Amino acid sequence: MKKSLLWIIVLMLSISMVATFSLAGCKEEAVEEEVAEEEAVEEEAPAEEAEEEPTEKFVLKFNHVLTDKDPYHGAFLKWADAVAERTNGGLTVEVFHSAQLGVEEDIIEQIKEGANVGQNTDSARLGNYVPGIAVINGPYFVDSFEEVQTLATLDTVKDWLAQLEDQGLKVISFMWAQGFRSLITNIPIYSPEDCEGLLIRSPNAPIWLESIRSLGAEPVALAYGEVYTGVQTGVVDGCGNVPPATYSSKLYEVCDYYSLTKHILLVNFEICSAEWFNSLPVEYQEALTEECDNAGSEVSKEILGTLSDEAYVNLEAEGMTIIPYEDIDIDAFKEASTAAYEALDLLDVRDSVFAEMGK
């Protein structure tokens, strides 16, 4: 009897242990399955959260005349990357250097007709459509990037931009200061008298041509890509250019002197078709303009600072002689430059904008 009772107790204990282990195993399997399900959900989550690729895409083919070594080219690529990232690839800016898409003036006409192309240009060329805006690239007009930023706040400038848009030209940004333009020749320049008789290359726009003439030289309209050979073959005696572009275009090979007249702070305008721009979703318009401002402001400050200083060092290392700004009769050049505004009936416009700026 006792043995039977003991056997029954042992049997019940065995059954209890088996049941306990089975339950533990089931719980463990349930936990493992639950964890696996959670991990699977976590793995799938990023795919669910990922932004869908836009169904409609837009492309802006952007042209500029500078080389791919110029700091502007790198800044344009940075702008393109920022726009692509911000629009998830919905808006792409394709950058073409060295005028690969064509001559600047021809591209501007294509833009007016609504083509999806853009161009790095200046107010001198835009002055062919809205005369007053040309003063921004007039001689000794602005003296710093801060003054360029101030221009964007003026009612007069806003009105010019609106007039351009009415003619099919949308200014994306003009927060692009390419640096101070100075004279590059084979003789040193200290005063307007030293410029007499010199043939100096100029872009083919009235304010550019008259600016060179006011400094005492004779302007010769020539495409940017022809400047090097133009000096080399004697078509022109020199040109005006900013420090980084002077170095990247190797003008030190054909000119001996860089006289720092700093007669123009070259303000560039990034433009596209107003019709094309207005076809973009609002958020794409904002991305295009805001990122253009950002990239332009960044490279402008670099050019007016370290990049110009580096260019001067590099140019001297290549054998070019730099005539310092302090050694030049700048007052005489400034006084002479007034003739450029007078020749185009822009003196009152210049003085009016100066008043708005508090200059």
VEXMI-667545 format. One line per 10 residues: number of its first residue (from 1); for each residue x, y, z of N, C-alpha, C, O. Coordinates in steps of 0.02 Angstrom, whole numbers, plus 50000, padded with zeros to 5 digits. Each point is the difference from the previous one (the first is absolute). Example, Ala and Ser with C-alpha at 12.3 -4.5 7.8 and 13.67 -1.06 7.14 Angstrom:
2
1) 50660 49716 50390 49955 50059 50000 50045 50060 50000 50052 49999 50033  49930 50054 49931 50042 50059 50003 49961 50055 50037 50025 50055 50008
// end
This chain:
359
1) 50041 49940 50000 49959 50060 50000 50043 50062 50000 49989 50048 49962  50061 49950 50083 50046 50057 50004 50038 50009 49934 50010 50056 49976  50011 49887 49996 50036 50004 49936 49955 50029 49946 50023 50039 49959  49915 49943 50040 49954 50026 49949 49990 50074 50007 49998 50038 49952  49995 49982 50113 49990 50071 50013 50062 50040 49979 49994 50054 49971  50064 49919 50043 50063 50033 49980 50006 50005 49925 50022 50050 49973  49958 49896 49994 50003 49999 49926 49954 50053 49969 50016 50032 49951  49925 49975 50081 49951 50049 49976 50028 50071 50008 49993 50042 49955  50040 49971 50103 50028 50067 50013 50055 50016 49950 50003 50055 49973  50042 49896 50015 50055 50010 49951 49972 50013 49931 50026 50043 49964
11) 49922 49921 50018 49969 50008 49934 49971 50070 49992 50008 50032 49948  49958 49992 50106 49970 50066 49996 50052 50055 49996 49991 50048 49963  50063 49944 50073 50055 50048 49997 50031 50003 49930 50016 50054 49975  49992 49889 49994 50029 49996 49933 49955 50036 49950 50023 50038 49957  49910 49949 50050 49953 50032 49955 50002 50076 50008 49997 50038 49952  50008 49982 50112 50002 50073 50015 50062 50033 49970 49995 50055 49972  50063 49912 50032 50062 50028 49973 49997 50004 49924 50022 50049 49970  49950 49900 50000 49995 50000 49926 49955 50058 49978 50015 50034 49951  49930 49974 50085 49953 50054 49983 50033 50068 50007 49991 50045 49959  50048 49962 50096 50034 50064 50012 50049 50016 49944 50001 50056 49974
21) 50040 49895 50008 50049 50011 49946 49965 50014 49934 50024 50041 49960  49921 49926 50028 49964 50011 49937 49973 50071 49996 50004 50033 49949  49967 49989 50109 49974 50068 50001 50056 50051 49991 49992 50050 49965  50065 49937 50067 50057 50046 49993 50022 50003 49928 50015 50053 49972  49987 49887 49997 50021 49998 49930 49952 50038 49955 50020 50035 49954  49916 49957 50061 49950 50035 49959 50006 50076 50008 49996 50038 49952  50015 49982 50112 50007 50072 50012 50061 50027 49964 49998 50054 49970  50057 49907 50034 50062 50022 49967 49991 50006 49925 50023 50048 49968  49942 49903 50003 49987 50002 49929 49956 50060 49982 50009 50032 49949  49942 49981 50096 49954 50056 49987 50038 50066 50003 49989 50044 49958
31) 50057 49962 50091 50040 50061 50006 50044 50009 49939 50005 50054 49972  50027 49889 50008 50044 50003 49941 49961 50021 49937 50024 50040 49960  49916 49932 50034 49959 50018 49942 49980 50074 50002 49999 50034 49949  49985 49990 50113 49981 50070 50007 50057 50047 49983 49991 50050 49966  50071 49932 50059 50059 50040 49985 50014 50001 49925 50016 50052 49971  49978 49889 49998 50012 49995 49928 49952 50043 49961 50018 50033 49951  49918 49967 50072 49950 50041 49966 50016 50074 50006 49993 50039 49953  50029 49982 50110 50018 50070 50011 50059 50021 49957 50001 50054 49972  50050 49901 50024 50058 50015 49959 49981 50007 49927 50025 50044 49964  49930 49913 50014 49978 50003 49930 49965 50066 49986 50008 50031 49948
41) 49950 49991 50102 49965 50063 49992 50049 50058 49998 49994 50046 49960  50058 49950 50085 50051 50053 50001 50038 50004 49935 50016 50054 49975  49999 49887 49996 50037 49998 49937 49958 50028 49943 50026 50032 49954  49908 49957 50051 49956 50024 49947 49985 50075 50007 49982 50033 49951  50024 49993 50111 49980 50069 50014 50034 50051 49955 49966 50044 49973  50103 49953 50018 50032 50050 49958 49971 50003 49929 49993 50054 49971  49989 49887 50003 49973 49998 49932 49933 50036 49997 49982 50033 49951  49979 49959 50106 49935 50033 50002 50008 50075 50008 49960 50039 49974  50094 49982 50065 50010 50071 50013 50035 50036 49942 49997 50061 49996  50037 49901 49961 50038 50031 49945 49955 50042 49955 49945 49979 49982
51) 50080 50079 50000 49961 50045 49957 49996 49972 49929 50050 49979 49971  49890 50021 50003 49991 49973 49933 50033 50045 49948 49999 50061 50006  50029 49908 49943 50031 50038 49945 49946 50037 49962 49949 49971 49983  50063 50093 50002 49949 50040 49965 49983 49969 49932 50043 49974 49964  49893 50029 50019 49979 49973 49936 50016 50047 49943 50015 49978 49944  49983 50089 50070 50017 50049 49948 50067 50031 50018 50010 50024 50056  50036 49976 49897 50066 50027 50013 50016 50058 49953 49974 50005 49945  50068 50040 50080 50019 50060 49963 50076 50005 49996 50036 49979 50046  49989 50048 49898 50072 50007 49990 50016 50071 49977 49966 50027 49956  50085 50003 50074 50025 50065 49979 50071 49990 49975 50044 49979 50038
61) 49968 50034 49899 50067 49995 49971 50034 50068 50008 49981 50049 49968  50068 49954 50076 50029 50065 50020 50069 50010 49968 50045 49958 50008  49962 50097 49957 50060 50015 49961 50041 50057 50032 49971 50049 50024  50095 49944 49975 50043 50057 50019 50064 49998 49958 50018 49948 49973  50015 50110 50022 50058 50006 49954 50066 49984 50034 50051 49995 49966  49950 49996 50099 50062 49989 50037 50024 49929 49993 49963 49956 49979  50101 50032 50038 50027 49933 49995 49977 49957 50059 49972 50026 50049  50039 49909 49946 49981 49956 50055 50047 50005 50059 49989 49968 50052  50064 50073 49942 50047 50012 50055 49979 50061 50041 50026 50011 50054  49929 50029 49919 49979 50061 50034 49957 49983 50062 49961 49953 49997
71) 50047 50085 50058 49960 49986 50060 49925 50005 49988 49961 49967 50036  50018 50073 49916 49929 50004 49984 49973 49932 49978 49944 49981 50017  50095 49982 49944 49976 49936 49976 49986 49953 50058 49948 49966 50001  50097 50032 50047 49989 49958 50058 49939 50022 50039 49963 49958 50027  50026 50107 49977 49941 50026 50036 49936 49983 49963 49949 49985 50032  50052 50016 49902 49941 49982 49961 49983 49925 50011 49942 49982 50005  50110 49976 49999 49989 49929 50013 49970 49989 50070 49957 49957 50010  50067 50083 50038 49974 49995 50069 49926 50021 50001 49959 49969 50034  50025 50083 49929 49930 50021 49994 49958 49944 49970 49946 49985 50025  50079 49984 49922 49964 49945 49967 49987 49943 50048 49945 49972 50002
81) 50106 50009 50037 49993 49945 50048 49948 50017 50053 49959 49957 50018  50042 50104 50007 49953 50020 50053 49928 49999 49973 49954 49979 50036  50036 50043 49903 49933 50000 49970 49975 49928 49990 49942 49985 50015  50101 49972 49960 49981 49930 49988 49981 49966 50066 49951 49962 50003  50088 50051 50049 49985 49969 50065 49935 50027 50029 49959 49962 50027  50032 50102 49968 49941 50032 50030 49935 49980 49964 49947 49998 50031  50057 49988 49904 49940 49981 49962 49996 49924 49988 49958 49977 49962  50086 49986 50071 50002 49927 49991 50007 49979 49927 49971 49951 49977  50070 50088 49987 50012 49985 49929 49946 50025 49953 50004 49987 49940  49947 50049 50087 49947 50025 49957 50022 50057 49955 49973 50010 49946
91) 50077 50028 50078 50028 50055 49961 50075 49991 49996 50035 49996 50051  49990 49999 49888 50071 49990 49988 50030 50059 49964 49972 50024 49951  50085 50001 50074 50037 50053 49966 50063 49969 49970 50044 49976 50036  49960 50024 49897 50059 49974 49966 50045 50058 49981 49979 50045 49964  50083 49954 50060 50046 50057 49991 50048 49988 49943 50032 49948 49996  49973 50101 49959 50044 49997 49941 50049 50058 50003 49980 50058 49998  50085 49926 50005 50051 50052 50004 50026 50017 49930 49983 49968 49951  50059 50084 50046 50034 50021 49939 49953 50012 49940 50017 49986 49943  49924 50040 50073 49950 50016 49948 49983 49941 49955 49992 50007 49940  50003 49934 50090 49986 49939 49961 49932 50002 49966 49990 49969 49948
101) 49964 50069 50080 49933 50004 49969 49995 50056 49950 49951 50004 49962  50099 50040 50037 49998 50055 49951 50022 50067 50029 50015 50005 50059  49985 50045 49898 50019 50068 50019 49947 50029 50046 49940 49988 49991  50082 50050 50058 49956 50027 50051 49940 50038 49972 49943 49988 50021  50069 50057 49932 49945 50039 49972 49948 49956 49965 49940 50014 50004  50083 49933 49963 49953 49954 49966 49959 49961 50051 49940 49989 49990  50093 49991 50065 49964 49962 50052 49946 50043 50031 49945 49976 50014  50069 50088 49998 49951 50045 50029 49938 50004 49956 49943 50003 50025  50067 49999 49909 49942 50002 49955 49960 49935 50003 49939 50002 49996  50096 49942 50011 49965 49936 50008 49958 50000 50065 49944 49974 50002
111) 50084 50055 50050 49965 50005 50064 49936 50040 49992 49948 49981 50026  50057 50075 49939 49941 50042 49989 49944 49962 49965 49941 50014 50010  50079 49938 49949 49950 49961 49962 49971 49942 50040 49957 49964 49975  50067 50027 50087 49970 49949 50043 50039 49935 50005 49975 49953 50031  50084 50043 49941 50039 49938 50003 50022 49986 50072 50008 50046 50040  50000 49889 49977 50021 49982 50068 50076 50004 50007 50032 49952 50020  49994 50106 49964 50072 50013 50008 50009 50059 50047 49957 50043 50007  50102 49959 50025 50017 50056 50043 50068 50027 49981 50037 49967 49963  49980 50092 50061 50063 50032 49981 50026 50042 50058 49963 50036 50034  50102 49959 49976 50034 50047 50045 50016 50062 49959 50038 49996 49951
121) 49933 50061 50068 50010 50061 49961 50013 50058 50046 50017 49990 50058  49973 50071 49918 50013 50060 50040 49948 50053 49984 49963 49994 49951  50036 50058 50089 49950 50053 49990 50014 50041 49937 49955 50032 49973  50108 49967 50005 50016 50037 49938 49961 49971 49941 49972 50038 49961  50026 49896 50034 49963 49969 49945 49925 50005 50012 49961 50009 49953  50018 49986 50110 49929 50007 50015 49977 50071 49987 49940 50013 49991  50107 50034 50008 49984 50070 49984 49976 50008 49929 49971 50052 49983  50041 49898 49974 49973 50003 49932 49924 49994 50001 49967 50017 49951  50004 49958 50104 49928 49990 50006 49968 50049 50049 49944 50024 49989  50092 49991 50065 49978 50049 50049 50060 50046 50012 50042 49984 50042
131) 49961 50072 49923 50061 50042 50000 50027 50019 50069 50060 49999 50011  49896 50017 50035 50023 50024 50065 50042 49950 50039 50046 50020 50036  49940 49915 49957 50035 49950 50040 50074 49995 49983 50039 49973 50038  49980 50054 49904 50070 49998 49979 50047 50035 50048 50059 49984 50003  49915 50063 50036 50044 50038 50045 50034 49955 50051 50054 50017 50026  49916 49925 49989 50029 49955 50051 50068 49976 49978 50042 49985 50043  49971 50011 49892 50066 49981 49976 50039 50060 49973 50046 49993 49961  49933 50067 50060 50037 50060 49980 50063 50008 50042 50007 49968 50052  50039 50075 49926 50063 50009 50036 49990 50032 50069 49964 50049 50008  50070 49922 50041 49999 50025 50069 49929 50009 50027 49985 50051 50032
141) 49972 49900 49954 49930 50005 50021 49990 49972 50071 49975 50034 50044  50046 49903 49966 49997 49970 50068 50071 49983 50022 50043 49983 49959  49968 50021 50106 50067 49991 50028 50008 49937 50042 50056 49985 50022  49890 49979 49991 50004 49941 50043 49941 49954 49987 49951 50019 49969  50055 49919 50056 49945 49952 49992 49940 50022 50043 49943 49986 49982  50071 50047 50073 49945 50025 50042 49957 50050 49962 49939 50003 50008  50093 50037 49949 49961 50046 49959 49959 49963 49947 49945 50022 49982  50081 49922 49994 49961 49960 49953 49937 49973 50034 49946 50001 49972  50062 49976 50090 49942 49976 50038 49950 50056 50012 49939 49988 49999  50085 50072 50012 49956 50058 50010 49959 50013 49937 49941 50018 50005
151) 50090 49975 49937 49964 50012 49937 49936 49958 49996 49949 50024 49974  50054 49915 50051 49942 49955 49995 49940 50026 50039 49944 49978 49989  50067 50068 50057 49945 50026 50042 49969 50064 49972 49949 50023 50026  50080 50004 49921 49977 50065 49974 49940 49993 49954 49996 49953 49960  49957 50093 50046 49940 49999 49957 50018 50007 49926 49970 49969 49957  50079 50074 50030 50021 50010 49930 50024 49935 49969 49981 49984 49943  50060 49979 50092 50027 49937 49974 49944 49949 49993 49998 49964 49950  49957 50032 50098 49944 49954 49995 49957 50014 49938 49975 49954 49968  50017 50111 50017 49962 50019 49941 50036 49978 49936 49968 49977 49953  50098 50030 50045 50039 49977 49942 49991 49925 49990 49991 49977 49943
161) 50011 49985 50111 49993 49928 49995 49930 49981 49974 49993 49953 49960  49957 50084 50061 49932 49988 49976 49994 50015 49926 49967 49964 49963  50066 50089 50015 49999 50018 49929 50034 49946 49958 49977 49983 49945  50077 49990 50080 50034 49945 49964 49955 49939 49995 49997 49967 49948  49968 50018 50106 49955 49943 50000 49944 50009 49949 49978 49952 49968  49998 50109 50026 49948 50015 49950 50025 49986 49929 49960 49986 49955  50105 50017 50036 50030 49986 49934 50025 49928 49993 50034 49983 49952  49948 49976 50097 50017 49928 49995 50063 49980 50036 50020 49942 49995  50013 50104 50040 50063 49985 50034 49991 50000 50075 49987 50052 50031  50020 49890 50000 49993 49993 50072 50070 50001 50032 50042 49958 49984
171) 49969 50089 50061 50063 50002 50038 49992 49953 50059 49962 50014 50047  50075 49931 49952 49999 49952 50054 50035 50028 50062 49976 49994 50056  50082 50038 49931 50039 50030 50054 50052 50046 49970 50024 49990 49944  49995 50063 50094 50059 50038 49981 50046 50009 50060 50038 50049 50005  49959 49902 50041 50047 50000 50056 50066 49967 49981 50028 49959 50036  49996 50062 49905 50061 49970 49972 50048 50056 49981 49996 50028 49945  50050 49988 50100 50052 50050 49986 50064 49963 49979 50030 49964 50040  49990 50046 49898 50056 49962 49973 50068 50030 50017 50052 49971 49983  49947 50086 50050 50063 50032 50019 50009 50067 49965 49959 50021 49959  50095 50012 50058 50015 50066 49971 50037 49992 49934 50051 49966 49995
181) 49922 50066 49955 50029 49998 49933 50054 50054 49995 49989 50058 50017  50070 49921 49960 50057 50047 49992 50031 49990 49931 49984 49952 49965  50061 50093 50017 50028 50000 49932 50061 49954 49994 50045 50000 50041  49953 49961 49906 50054 49951 49985 50030 50020 49933 49967 49998 49948  50096 50021 50053 50033 50027 49940 50073 49981 49999 50024 49962 50042  50012 50064 49908 50072 49989 49996 50040 50062 50019 50061 50002 49991  49904 50049 50035 50034 50058 50030 49967 50014 50067 49941 49985 50008  50094 50044 50040 49969 50016 50064 49952 50058 49993 50013 50047 49962  49933 49951 50075 49949 50053 49998 49996 50033 50069 49988 49967 50051  50023 50099 49950 49996 50038 50062 49947 50055 49998 49977 50023 50052
191) 50002 49997 49888 49952 50054 49992 49964 49993 49934 50021 49961 49958  49924 50075 50032 49964 49997 49936 50045 50017 49940 49989 49975 49945  50060 50067 50065 50045 50019 49946 50039 49939 49973 50016 49997 49941  49998 49955 50103 50037 49940 49979 49958 49955 49955 50027 49958 49965  49908 50052 50036 49954 49958 49960 49991 50027 49929 49973 49965 49957  50048 50096 50031 49989 50032 49935 50032 49960 49943 50059 49982 50002  49900 50004 49948 50025 49963 49942 49997 49925 50007 50013 49964 49951  49970 50010 50108 49997 49928 50009 49933 49972 49977 49947 50029 50013  50056 49914 49952 49940 49964 49980 49985 49948 50054 50037 49952 50008  49909 50059 50029 49983 49956 50056 49936 49961 49985 49949 50029 49983
201) 50056 49906 50024 49942 49957 49988 49943 50018 50046 50011 50017 50059  49928 49979 49915 49940 50013 50040 49944 49954 49977 49995 49984 49941  49962 49994 50105 49939 49967 49978 49959 50048 49958 50006 50061 50007  49953 49912 49950 49963 50043 49953 49934 50024 50030 49946 49977 49982  50060 50069 50066 49942 50032 50031 50018 50072 50014 50057 50015 50018  49896 50031 49974 50016 50072 50003 50038 50022 50063 50049 50036 49994  49928 49943 50065 50034 50024 50061 50071 49974 50005 50044 50034 50027  49968 49905 49948 50068 49973 49999 50044 50042 49953 50055 50020 50019  49920 49991 49922 50038 50038 49950 50016 50070 50024 50056 50024 49993  49894 50009 50034 50010 50069 50023 50044 50003 50062 50035 50049 50011
211) 49964 49899 50029 50043 49998 50060 50073 50000 49979 50041 50037 50028  49976 49921 49923 50069 49997 49976 50020 50067 49968 50055 50024 50010  49898 50004 49952 50015 50065 49967 50011 50055 50053 50043 50043 49991  49918 49956 50062 50006 50052 50051 50067 49995 50037 50024 50050 50026  50005 49891 49976 50065 49991 50034 50058 50023 49957 50057 50001 50023  49929 50017 49915 50052 50028 49957 50021 49954 49943 50040 50021 49957  49934 49917 50041 50019 49953 49948 49945 49996 49946 49948 50032 50005  50066 49929 49944 49952 49989 49946 49972 49929 50006 50038 49952 49995  49896 50041 50016 49972 49932 50008 49995 49962 49935 49987 50029 49947  50024 49906 50057 49991 49955 49943 49956 49943 50023 50019 49962 50045
221) 49922 50031 49925 49954 49947 50019 50028 49932 49977 50016 49990 49942  49989 49964 50106 50030 49935 49986 49970 49949 50048 49992 50015 50059  49991 49926 49916 49973 49947 50043 50053 49979 50051 50060 50003 49986  49917 49976 50072 50046 49982 50054 50050 49946 49978 50059 50003 50017  49916 49948 49948 50043 49945 49979 50054 50019 49950 50045 49961 49986  49950 50101 49986 50049 50023 49951 50052 50049 50029 50043 50025 49964  49953 49987 50102 50044 50050 50031 50073 49979 49996 50043 50040 49981  49972 49898 50037 50070 49977 50001 50032 50007 49931 50054 50029 49993  49913 49944 49956 50029 50004 49933 49998 50072 49973 50042 50019 49960  49908 50020 50063 49996 50069 49979 50061 50040 50022 50027 50040 49961
231) 49994 49950 50101 50061 50034 50025 50061 49970 49965 50046 50037 49981  49955 49898 50013 50057 49965 49970 50014 50023 49929 50058 50005 49979  49889 50007 49983 50007 50020 49930 50000 50075 49988 50007 50023 49944  49984 50016 50110 50001 50072 49993 49935 50032 49980 49998 50060 49985  49948 49902 50015 49934 50028 49986 49982 50051 50054 49969 50051 49987  50050 49933 50075 49992 50047 50056 50065 50004 50039 50043 49955 49995  49965 50099 50043 50060 50009 50041 49991 49974 50071 50049 49995 50038  49890 49987 49979 49988 49976 50068 49926 49993 50012 49959 50001 49954  50023 49991 50109 49931 49989 50019 49990 50018 50073 50048 50019 50035  49892 49975 49988 49986 50005 50071 49977 49933 50024 49965 49964 49964
241) 50054 50017 50098 49977 49936 50026 50009 49999 50076 50035 50041 50029  49932 49910 50002 50005 49991 50072 50057 49951 50015 50020 49961 49957  50008 50041 50104 50060 49961 50015 49996 49924 49987 50042 49974 49964  49908 49989 50063 49999 49928 49989 49994 49981 49926 50033 49954 49977  49925 50083 49985 49992 49985 49929 50062 50018 49960 50015 49968 49950  50021 50083 50072 50063 50019 49967 50050 49942 50005 50036 49986 49952  49965 49983 50106 50046 49944 50009 49976 49937 49964 50038 49967 49965  49898 50016 50044 49974 49937 49970 50001 50002 49924 50005 49948 49968  49990 50112 50002 50001 50006 49927 50071 50011 49973 50010 50009 49940  50039 49991 50105 50071 50004 49983 50019 50064 49961 50042 49998 49956
251) 49926 50057 50062 50016 50063 49966 50071 50024 50016 50027 50044 49965  50003 49929 50087 50069 50017 50016 50049 49978 49945 50057 50023 49998  49920 49933 49959 50043 49976 49945 50005 50052 49944 50048 49998 49961  49904 50047 50034 50000 50048 49945 50002 50073 50024 50008 50046 49959  49985 49965 50107 50004 50068 50027 50048 50003 50059 50005 49953 50039  50032 50102 49967 50051 50006 50051 49977 50037 50062 50027 49989 50054  49922 50053 49940 49980 50043 50057 49926 49992 50017 49957 49995 49957  50031 50005 50108 49932 50000 50026 49995 50062 50045 50022 49999 50058  49947 50053 49915 49995 50064 50036 49934 50003 50037 49947 49999 49968  50054 50003 50097 49940 49992 50041 49959 50064 50004 49995 50032 50053
261) 49975 49986 49891 49955 50058 49997 49935 49985 50037 49967 50046 50024  50014 49891 49979 49938 49979 50033 49941 50045 49979 49961 50023 50041  50035 49988 49893 49950 50047 49975 49929 49974 49999 49952 50038 49994  50040 49895 50011 49932 49972 50003 50000 49941 50048 50041 49954 49995  49912 50047 50053 49985 49939 50038 49949 49962 49959 49942 50020 49995  50081 49926 49976 49959 49964 49950 49944 49960 50034 50012 49949 50032  49927 50076 49960 49941 49967 50028 49968 49958 49945 49983 50026 49947  50010 49910 50066 49972 49955 49950 49927 49984 50017 49980 49999 50058  49981 49988 49889 49930 49984 50006 49988 49930 49971 50021 49986 49944  49946 49971 50095 49983 49934 49976 49927 50003 49976 49955 50015 50039
271) 50034 49971 49897 49933 50010 49972 49974 49937 49966 50038 49955 49981  49896 50042 50012 49968 49947 49963 49936 50028 49970 49984 50059 50010  49980 49901 49954 49937 50021 49969 49946 50011 50053 49989 49957 50043  49979 50100 49955 49945 50014 50046 49943 49950 49989 49968 49977 50047  50019 50007 49890 49947 49952 49984 50015 49932 50029 49957 49968 50030  50105 50009 49961 50021 49935 50027 49998 50002 50076 49975 49953 50032  50051 50099 49998 50002 50006 50074 49930 49996 50029 49989 49967 50051  49964 50068 49918 49932 50002 50026 49963 49934 49990 49947 49989 50030  50081 49966 49930 49969 49934 49990 50021 49952 50056 49972 49945 50006  50077 50074 50034 50024 49957 50054 49952 50002 50060 49967 50051 50011
281) 50029 49895 50027 49964 50003 50064 50032 50053 50045 50060 50013 49995  49901 50019 50047 50025 50055 50042 50060 49979 50041 50048 50038 50008  49950 49900 50020 50056 49978 50041 50064 49991 49960 50055 50007 50027  49939 49978 49908 50059 49995 49956 50027 50070 49985 50061 50010 49997  49894 50038 49993 50021 50069 49989 50041 50025 50060 50052 50032 49992  49923 49954 50067 50034 50021 50061 50068 49967 50007 50049 50032 50019  49954 49904 49966 50064 49963 50004 50050 50029 49951 50059 50008 50017  49919 50007 49922 50045 50025 49948 50029 50068 50020 50060 50011 49993  49897 50034 50031 50023 50068 50016 50040 50002 50065 50052 50032 50003  49923 49936 50048 50033 50003 50066 50068 49966 49998 50048 50027 50029
291) 49957 49915 49939 50065 49966 49997 50049 50037 49955 50060 49996 50009  49913 50040 49941 50044 50041 49958 50029 50058 50040 50059 50015 49995  49899 50017 50045 50023 50053 50045 50054 49974 50047 50052 50032 50010  49936 49909 50018 50047 49971 50048 50068 49986 49968 50052 50019 50027  49947 49948 49916 50063 49983 49966 50036 50063 49977 50062 50004 50005  49901 50045 49970 50030 50061 49976 50032 50040 50056 50056 50025 49993  49909 49982 50063 50027 50037 50057 50064 49968 50026 50048 50035 50016  49952 49900 49987 50058 49964 50025 50062 50010 49956 50054 50017 50025  49938 49973 49910 50058 50006 49955 50021 50073 49992 50059 50014 49991  49894 50033 50013 50017 50071 49994 50046 50022 50057 50050 50034 49989
301) 49934 49945 50071 50041 50018 50058 50069 49968 49996 50049 50029 50020  49953 49910 49953 50065 49966 49991 50042 50036 49947 50060 50011 50010  49909 50009 49935 50036 50034 49946 50027 50067 50023 50057 50017 49986  49902 50020 50050 50021 50067 50023 50049 49996 50058 50028 50050 50021  49983 49890 50004 50047 49989 50055 50059 49958 49979 50045 50023 49964  49956 49915 50059 50058 49956 49991 50015 49983 49927 50058 49995 49982  49891 49996 49977 50012 49979 49931 50035 50054 49958 50042 49984 49959  49941 50079 50053 50034 50054 49964 50073 50005 50024 50045 50009 49960  49964 49986 50105 50069 50003 50028 50043 49943 49971 50058 50011 49983  49913 49930 50013 50036 49943 49972 50016 50011 49927 50054 49983 49976
311) 49898 50046 49988 50010 50013 49928 50058 50049 49990 50040 49990 49954  49963 50062 50086 50055 50048 49994 50068 49966 50010 50047 50012 49963  49956 49945 50087 50062 49963 50014 50018 49956 49941 50058 49998 49978  49893 49966 49996 50012 49954 49944 50021 50038 49937 50043 49978 49963  49925 50080 50025 50017 50040 49940 50071 50026 50005 50037 49999 49950  49983 50024 50109 50069 50023 50008 50050 49943 49992 50054 50009 49973  49926 49932 50050 50044 49941 49993 50009 49982 49927 50051 49971 49981  49900 50046 49977 50005 49986 49928 50036 50056 49963 50008 49997 49939  50014 50055 50097 50039 50053 49970 49963 50064 49985 50029 50047 49973  49907 49956 50045 49962 50061 49988 50015 50053 50054 50006 49983 50059
321) 50001 50079 49920 50011 50055 50047 49934 50032 50019 49961 50019 49957  50026 49985 50108 49937 50029 50024 50013 50071 50025 50042 50011 50044  49921 50037 49928 50004 50070 50021 49947 50010 50054 49940 49997 49985  50080 50016 50077 49952 50005 50055 49950 50057 49991 50014 50051 49969  49927 49939 50059 49946 50049 49999 50024 50067 50028 49983 50053 49975  50058 49943 50079 50023 50060 50034 50048 50042 49957 50009 50059 50012  50022 49909 49938 50048 50036 49957 49966 50032 49939 50033 50034 49961  49903 49956 50032 49963 50025 49942 49960 50061 50020 49975 50005 50056  50018 50042 49897 49961 50061 50013 49925 49983 49993 49969 50016 49949  50004 49953 50102 49930 49978 49999 49952 50059 49995 49949 49995 49966
331) 50066 50060 50067 49956 50058 49996 49992 50024 49928 49946 50019 49979  50110 49979 49984 49996 50022 49929 49957 49952 49960 49961 50021 49957  50045 49913 50056 49959 49951 49965 49926 50008 50018 49957 49997 49956  50028 50015 50108 49931 50009 50020 49969 50062 49968 49943 49998 49977  50095 50055 50021 49975 50061 49968 49988 49989 49926 49949 50023 49973  50097 49943 49994 49993 49987 49929 49941 49953 49985 49968 50006 49948  50018 49949 50099 49947 49949 49988 49931 50030 49994 49955 49968 49972  50034 50092 50053 49935 50032 49995 49977 50006 49928 49940 49999 49985  50108 50007 49970 49984 50007 49929 49961 49940 49973 49960 50007 49953  50052 49934 50075 49964 49940 49977 49925 50006 50013 49960 49983 49957
341) 50022 50042 50101 49930 50009 50018 49968 50057 49959 49943 49995 49979  50096 50057 50011 49974 50057 49961 49987 49980 49927 49950 50021 49971  50094 49938 50001 49993 49980 49930 49935 49960 49988 49973 50001 49945  50003 49965 50108 49940 49958 49993 49940 50029 50036 49949 49966 50011  50056 50098 50009 49946 50033 50036 49981 49962 50064 49941 49994 50017  50109 49979 50017 49988 49961 50060 50027 50033 50063 49998 49970 50054  50027 50091 49940 50028 50032 50059 49947 50013 50054 50012 49990 50059  49930 50034 49919 49946 50012 50048 49976 49934 50032 49983 49998 50059  50016 49949 49900 49980 49934 50027 50050 49978 50053 49981 49977 50054  50083 50029 49930 50052 49981 50049 49992 50039 50064 50001 49971 50055
351) 49992 50096 49939 49995 50042 50060 49937 49985 50040 50001 50004 50062  49945 49978 49904 49938 49982 50034 50008 49936 50041 49977 49996 50057  50056 49955 49914 50012 49937 50036 50048 50012 50058 49991 49972 50054  50060 50069 49935 50046 50018 50054 49962 50030 50059 50013 49984 50058  49938 50059 49926 49960 50031 50053 49960 49948 50038 49995 50003 50062  49976 49949 49902 49962 49946 50033 50045 49958 50045 49979 49976 50052  50084 50015 49926 50048 49960 50038 50029 50039 50058 50030 49971 50046  49963 50095 49953 50030 50042 50052 50073 50013 49988 50038 50014 50047  49983 49982 49888 50070 50013 49984 50012 50075 49990 50057 50020 49985
// end
